[in-house]
Amino acid sequence: MPSIQAGDLNIHYIERGEGTPVLFIHGNWSTSSWWGPVLERLPSGLRGIAYDMRGRGRTEGPDNGYTMSELAADLYALCDALNLDKFHLVGHSLGSAVAIQFTLENPGRVMTLTCVSPAWVDGMPAAYNVPAAQIAIKNDRALFEQALKAQAPTVPDDDFWQHLLSEAHEQRIEAALRNLPALLEWKPGDKLKETGVPALVISGQLDVLTGGANADRAAAALGAQHIIIPAVGHSPIVEAPGEFTTLLADHLRQTPAGSQEDL
């Protein structure tokens, strides 16, 4: 699997297919591998690229503040290193905040934006600011597995799931702890509509973390449609990858004429 020097990081990424680039950004306590089932299902004409964010997976480099702007800057460096000018952008959970921040700062480079189980666009609720809980799941593998299964309640407990858990648990605790204040302070709100980028919000019906009213609010701020996938939780990308990829492909095809090659 390839890696590339981008800024102060050696970024590990996986890719499938050829054609119009689609960048995939994973969530907290996960890695690029979570996008594997989606990459395998992408229709022809698309080049899917999923990378490990700073402090996670096989990406190597120092810690920083892990703010949304800093994580978006990492994405900017990656795209420049890969010579990607314009592309579709897809983010899951924490990755949706990075995708949104990148779009706010670089709207001309983003063809479409898709936010899956979206982060809180008016700031993370204070109730989730519990550093001790992050430390606890880092120190206790069984507790970690229980916590992640609650966020992906319908995923099969098979070898692939165990692989995802093993990779995810190696995340640096600094990344988890510094993301807490960063998400508390990140409040783009209604200025998201100013980008003019076609957007879509997808969430799971059983998502108790960022679904429901929160996903509705993100969609309203983005001026986007909100599609709910029935009977899945916070992680539709691994719980219902086939249905998710169909929805994504339909959204990418709705890009305004003249802004990309035919899919």
KOLLUMFI-139109 format. One record per residue (C-alpha): residue number from 1; residue in one letter; chain; x, y, z. Coordinates in nm, 4 decimals. Layout:
<sites>
[NUM,a,A,[X,Y,Z]],
...
</sites>
This chain:
<sites>
[1,m,A,[0.0000,0.0000,0.0000]],
[2,p,A,[0.1456,0.3356,-0.1007]],
[3,s,A,[0.2576,0.6299,0.1068]],
[4,i,A,[0.3701,0.9783,0.0100]],
[5,q,A,[0.5510,1.2661,0.1783]],
[6,a,A,[0.3118,1.5574,0.2270]],
[7,g,A,[0.4236,1.8433,0.4495]],
[8,d,A,[0.5562,1.7016,0.7754]],
[9,l,A,[0.3768,1.3690,0.7252]],
[10,n,A,[0.4457,1.0488,0.5394]],
[11,i,A,[0.0817,0.9744,0.4567]],
[12,h,A,[-0.0338,0.6181,0.4030]],
[13,y,A,[-0.3274,0.5722,0.1658]],
[14,i,A,[-0.5172,0.3109,-0.0306]],
[15,e,A,[-0.6752,0.3576,-0.3717]],
[16,r,A,[-0.8973,0.1729,-0.6154]],
[17,g,A,[-1.0030,0.2452,-0.9714]],
[18,e,A,[-0.9185,0.5104,-1.2287]],
[19,g,A,[-1.0827,0.8347,-1.3329]],
[20,t,A,[-1.2281,1.1258,-1.1378]],
[21,p,A,[-1.0712,1.1389,-0.7887]],
[22,v,A,[-1.2846,1.0811,-0.4793]],
[23,l,A,[-1.1082,1.1514,-0.1471]],
[24,f,A,[-1.2339,0.9594,0.1580]],
[25,i,A,[-1.1622,1.0760,0.5157]],
[26,h,A,[-1.2188,0.8361,0.8041]],
[27,g,A,[-1.3448,0.9154,1.1536]],
[28,n,A,[-1.1941,0.9156,1.5012]],
[29,w,A,[-1.0623,0.5806,1.6277]],
[30,s,A,[-1.0540,0.4424,1.2731]],
[31,t,A,[-0.8329,0.4290,0.9644]],
[32,s,A,[-0.8491,0.4273,0.5870]],
[33,s,A,[-0.9352,0.0562,0.6028]],
[34,w,A,[-1.2898,0.1465,0.7053]],
[35,w,A,[-1.3437,0.2680,0.3493]],
[36,g,A,[-1.2343,-0.0637,0.1990]],
[37,p,A,[-1.5872,-0.1998,0.1387]],
[38,v,A,[-1.6861,0.1270,-0.0304]],
[39,l,A,[-1.3749,0.1428,-0.2483]],
[40,e,A,[-1.4423,-0.2111,-0.3673]],
[41,r,A,[-1.7910,-0.1079,-0.4802]],
[42,l,A,[-1.7133,0.2212,-0.6563]],
[43,p,A,[-1.8449,0.2339,-1.0133]],
[44,s,A,[-1.6056,0.2614,-1.3049]],
[45,g,A,[-1.4745,0.6061,-1.3889]],
[46,l,A,[-1.3852,0.6894,-1.0285]],
[47,r,A,[-1.0494,0.6814,-0.8533]],
[48,g,A,[-1.1128,0.6286,-0.4825]],
[49,i,A,[-0.8398,0.7407,-0.2406]],
[50,a,A,[-0.8641,0.6888,0.1357]],
[51,y,A,[-0.5832,0.7998,0.3657]],
[52,d,A,[-0.4846,0.7658,0.7305]],
[53,m,A,[-0.5126,1.0961,0.9145]],
[54,r,A,[-0.2384,1.2331,1.1375]],
[55,g,A,[-0.1879,1.0222,1.4492]],
[56,r,A,[-0.3775,0.7290,1.3024]],
[57,g,A,[-0.3098,0.4162,1.0996]],
[58,r,A,[0.0219,0.3938,0.9159]],
[59,t,A,[0.0675,0.7664,0.8582]],
[60,e,A,[0.3913,0.8842,1.0186]],
[61,g,A,[0.4705,1.2283,1.1543]],
[62,p,A,[0.4515,1.4494,1.4629]],
[63,d,A,[0.1510,1.5442,1.6692]],
[64,n,A,[0.0020,1.8909,1.6429]],
[65,g,A,[-0.3104,2.0576,1.7794]],
[66,y,A,[-0.5390,1.8315,1.5752]],
[67,t,A,[-0.7690,2.1227,1.4983]],
[68,m,A,[-0.9992,2.1006,1.2001]],
[69,s,A,[-0.7910,2.3600,1.0144]],
[70,e,A,[-0.4703,2.1656,1.0805]],
[71,l,A,[-0.6268,1.8383,0.9679]],
[72,a,A,[-0.7632,2.0134,0.6589]],
[73,a,A,[-0.4121,2.1447,0.5902]],
[74,d,A,[-0.2874,1.7839,0.5958]],
[75,l,A,[-0.5468,1.6998,0.3309]],
[76,y,A,[-0.4379,2.0005,0.1245]],
[77,a,A,[-0.0758,1.8799,0.1392]],
[78,l,A,[-0.1804,1.5291,0.0376]],
[79,c,A,[-0.3791,1.6520,-0.2622]],
[80,d,A,[-0.0900,1.8666,-0.3783]],
[81,a,A,[0.1525,1.5766,-0.3374]],
[82,l,A,[-0.0781,1.3564,-0.5474]],
[83,n,A,[-0.1265,1.6361,-0.8048]],
[84,l,A,[-0.5033,1.6422,-0.7488]],
[85,d,A,[-0.6576,1.9722,-0.8486]],
[86,k,A,[-1.0318,1.9048,-0.8192]],
[87,f,A,[-1.2037,1.6076,-0.6607]],
[88,h,A,[-1.5081,1.4793,-0.4775]],
[89,l,A,[-1.4748,1.4792,-0.0984]],
[90,v,A,[-1.6351,1.2309,0.1414]],
[91,g,A,[-1.5944,1.2391,0.5208]],
[92,h,A,[-1.7228,1.0118,0.7967]],
[93,s,A,[-1.7845,1.1479,1.1484]],
[94,l,A,[-1.4677,1.3415,1.2459]],
[95,g,A,[-1.3671,1.3127,0.8811]],
[96,s,A,[-1.6797,1.5046,0.7846]],
[97,a,A,[-1.5576,1.8009,0.9915]],
[98,v,A,[-1.2223,1.7876,0.8134]],
[99,a,A,[-1.3988,1.7672,0.4776]],
[100,i,A,[-1.6250,2.0608,0.5637]],
[101,q,A,[-1.3341,2.2721,0.6858]],
[102,f,A,[-1.1351,2.1966,0.3706]],
[103,t,A,[-1.4358,2.2917,0.1582]],
[104,l,A,[-1.4792,2.6182,0.3460]],
[105,e,A,[-1.1161,2.7082,0.2828]],
[106,n,A,[-1.0873,2.5685,-0.0727]],
[107,p,A,[-1.4337,2.5546,-0.2318]],
[108,g,A,[-1.2925,2.5758,-0.5836]],
[109,r,A,[-1.1187,2.2390,-0.5446]],
[110,v,A,[-1.4212,2.0435,-0.4220]],
[111,m,A,[-1.6636,1.9100,-0.6828]],
[112,t,A,[-1.9093,1.7592,-0.4355]],
[113,l,A,[-1.9144,1.7121,-0.0582]],
[114,t,A,[-2.0638,1.4101,0.1189]],
[115,c,A,[-2.0878,1.4044,0.4989]],
[116,v,A,[-2.1567,1.0673,0.6604]],
[117,s,A,[-2.2710,1.0640,1.0244]],
[118,p,A,[-2.1768,1.4329,1.0319]],
[119,a,A,[-1.9909,1.6115,1.3085]],
[120,w,A,[-2.1590,1.8904,1.5057]],
[121,v,A,[-2.1530,2.2079,1.2955]],
[122,d,A,[-2.2376,2.4259,1.5973]],
[123,g,A,[-1.9710,2.2761,1.8213]],
[124,m,A,[-1.9544,1.9381,1.9928]],
[125,p,A,[-2.1832,1.9146,2.2988]],
[126,a,A,[-1.9903,1.9540,2.6241]],
[127,a,A,[-2.1258,1.6189,2.7423]],
[128,y,A,[-1.8911,1.4446,2.4982]],
[129,n,A,[-1.5833,1.6247,2.6303]],
[130,v,A,[-1.4674,1.3377,2.8527]],
[131,p,A,[-1.0910,1.2848,2.8263]],
[132,a,A,[-1.1045,1.0065,3.0853]],
[133,a,A,[-1.3277,0.8012,2.8563]],
[134,q,A,[-1.0773,0.8325,2.5715]],
[135,i,A,[-0.7943,0.7247,2.7989]],
[136,a,A,[-0.9994,0.4329,2.9300]],
[137,i,A,[-1.0683,0.2845,2.5871]],
[138,k,A,[-0.7055,0.3300,2.4884]],
[139,n,A,[-0.5932,0.1394,2.7980]],
[140,d,A,[-0.8551,-0.1392,2.7791]],
[141,r,A,[-0.8920,-0.3265,2.4487]],
[142,a,A,[-1.2132,-0.5000,2.5564]],
[143,l,A,[-1.3720,-0.1685,2.6518]],
[144,f,A,[-1.2570,-0.0220,2.3216]],
[145,e,A,[-1.4192,-0.3043,2.1264]],
[146,q,A,[-1.7432,-0.2546,2.3191]],
[147,a,A,[-1.7402,0.1203,2.2486]],
[148,l,A,[-1.6833,0.0794,1.8743]],
[149,k,A,[-1.9419,-0.1963,1.8413]],
[150,a,A,[-2.1966,0.0450,1.9887]],
[151,q,A,[-2.1173,0.2806,1.6988]],
[152,a,A,[-2.1479,0.0017,1.4392]],
[153,p,A,[-2.4154,-0.2202,1.5956]],
[154,t,A,[-2.5020,-0.4195,1.2833]],
[155,v,A,[-2.1537,-0.4937,1.1493]],
[156,p,A,[-2.0640,-0.8655,1.1491]],
[157,d,A,[-1.8055,-0.9689,1.4096]],
[158,d,A,[-1.5808,-1.1273,1.1496]],
[159,d,A,[-1.2112,-1.1159,1.0598]],
[160,f,A,[-1.2533,-0.7842,0.8776]],
[161,w,A,[-1.4123,-0.6228,1.1836]],
[162,q,A,[-1.1339,-0.7535,1.4058]],
[163,h,A,[-0.8798,-0.6075,1.1621]],
[164,l,A,[-1.0531,-0.2682,1.1803]],
[165,l,A,[-1.0490,-0.2816,1.5601]],
[166,s,A,[-0.6801,-0.3716,1.5765]],
[167,e,A,[-0.5771,-0.0880,1.3448]],
[168,a,A,[-0.8041,0.1649,1.5127]],
[169,h,A,[-0.6880,0.0875,1.8656]],
[170,e,A,[-0.3329,0.1866,1.7754]],
[171,q,A,[-0.4417,0.5485,1.7317]],
[172,r,A,[-0.2310,0.7865,1.9387]],
[173,i,A,[-0.4072,0.9022,2.2520]],
[174,e,A,[-0.2857,1.2565,2.1773]],
[175,a,A,[-0.5011,1.2580,1.8641]],
[176,a,A,[-0.8113,1.1601,2.0588]],
[177,l,A,[-0.7527,1.4010,2.3472]],
[178,r,A,[-0.6653,1.7036,2.1345]],
[179,n,A,[-0.9622,1.6472,1.9051]],
[180,l,A,[-1.1989,1.7074,2.1991]],
[181,p,A,[-1.1311,2.0812,2.2488]],
[182,a,A,[-1.0907,2.1192,1.8724]],
[183,l,A,[-1.4435,1.9883,1.8131]],
[184,l,A,[-1.5835,2.1985,2.0970]],
[185,e,A,[-1.4466,2.5118,1.9316]],
[186,w,A,[-1.5314,2.4199,1.5714]],
[187,k,A,[-1.8565,2.6011,1.4855]],
[188,p,A,[-1.8895,2.6753,1.1130]],
[189,g,A,[-2.2692,2.6874,1.1342]],
[190,d,A,[-2.4708,2.8494,0.8589]],
[191,k,A,[-2.1721,2.9918,0.6726]],
[192,l,A,[-2.1401,2.6456,0.5171]],
[193,k,A,[-2.3973,2.7428,0.2552]],
[194,e,A,[-2.1572,3.0052,0.1222]],
[195,t,A,[-1.9303,2.7473,-0.0443]],
[196,g,A,[-2.1753,2.6696,-0.3248]],
[197,v,A,[-2.0485,2.3107,-0.3341]],
[198,p,A,[-2.3209,2.0464,-0.3936]],
[199,a,A,[-2.3537,1.8575,-0.0636]],
[200,l,A,[-2.5233,1.5461,0.0726]],
[201,v,A,[-2.5668,1.4214,0.4298]],
[202,i,A,[-2.6070,1.0486,0.4983]],
[203,s,A,[-2.6744,0.9029,0.8422]],
[204,g,A,[-2.7879,0.5772,1.0012]],
[205,q,A,[-3.1297,0.5402,1.1586]],
[206,l,A,[-2.9769,0.3900,1.4760]],
[207,d,A,[-2.7004,0.6499,1.5134]],
[208,v,A,[-2.7256,0.7804,1.8705]],
[209,l,A,[-2.4032,0.9838,1.8475]],
[210,t,A,[-2.4463,1.2252,1.5560]],
[211,g,A,[-2.7657,1.1111,1.3850]],
[212,g,A,[-3.1209,1.2417,1.4143]],
[213,a,A,[-3.1532,1.6120,1.4888]],
[214,n,A,[-2.7780,1.6689,1.4597]],
[215,a,A,[-2.7660,1.5258,1.1072]],
[216,d,A,[-3.0736,1.7327,1.0182]],
[217,r,A,[-2.8949,2.0448,1.1427]],
[218,a,A,[-2.5810,1.9667,0.9394]],
[219,a,A,[-2.7921,1.9186,0.6278]],
[220,a,A,[-2.9725,2.2485,0.6861]],
[221,a,A,[-2.6429,2.4341,0.7345]],
[222,l,A,[-2.5031,2.2806,0.4156]],
[223,g,A,[-2.8225,2.3326,0.2166]],
[224,a,A,[-2.8107,1.9584,0.1541]],
[225,q,A,[-3.0458,1.6646,0.1343]],
[226,h,A,[-3.0338,1.4305,0.4352]],
[227,i,A,[-3.0746,1.0606,0.3547]],
[228,i,A,[-3.1224,0.8156,0.6417]],
[229,i,A,[-3.0209,0.4529,0.5894]],
[230,p,A,[-3.2591,0.2299,0.7883]],
[231,a,A,[-3.1482,-0.0135,1.0578]],
[232,v,A,[-2.7796,0.0895,1.0786]],
[233,g,A,[-2.5861,0.2960,1.3297]],
[234,h,A,[-2.3043,0.5509,1.3204]],
[235,s,A,[-2.0977,0.3555,1.0652]],
[236,p,A,[-2.3038,0.2915,0.7487]],
[237,i,A,[-1.9806,0.2711,0.5484]],
[238,v,A,[-1.9150,-0.0731,0.7024]],
[239,e,A,[-2.2676,-0.1630,0.8133]],
[240,a,A,[-2.4353,-0.1065,0.4749]],
[241,p,A,[-2.1553,-0.0391,0.2239]],
[242,g,A,[-2.3590,-0.1422,-0.0780]],
[243,e,A,[-2.6500,0.0908,-0.0061]],
[244,f,A,[-2.4125,0.3682,0.0963]],
[245,t,A,[-2.2044,0.3420,-0.2224]],
[246,t,A,[-2.5179,0.3524,-0.4380]],
[247,l,A,[-2.6291,0.6738,-0.2665]],
[248,l,A,[-2.2813,0.8226,-0.3027]],
[249,a,A,[-2.2538,0.7367,-0.6717]],
[250,d,A,[-2.5937,0.8941,-0.7382]],
[251,h,A,[-2.4790,1.2132,-0.5649]],
[252,l,A,[-2.1547,1.2307,-0.7621]],
[253,r,A,[-2.3472,1.2022,-1.0887]],
[254,q,A,[-2.5439,1.5167,-0.9984]],
[255,t,A,[-2.2342,1.7366,-1.0233]],
[256,p,A,[-2.3121,2.0445,-1.2369]],
[257,a,A,[-2.2417,1.9899,-1.6048]],
[258,g,A,[-1.8961,2.0812,-1.7234]],
[259,s,A,[-1.7251,2.0421,-1.3861]],
[260,q,A,[-1.6053,1.6853,-1.4307]],
[261,e,A,[-1.5716,1.4001,-1.6737]],
[262,d,A,[-1.8746,1.1788,-1.7268]],
[263,l,A,[-1.8967,0.9016,-1.4699]],
</sites>
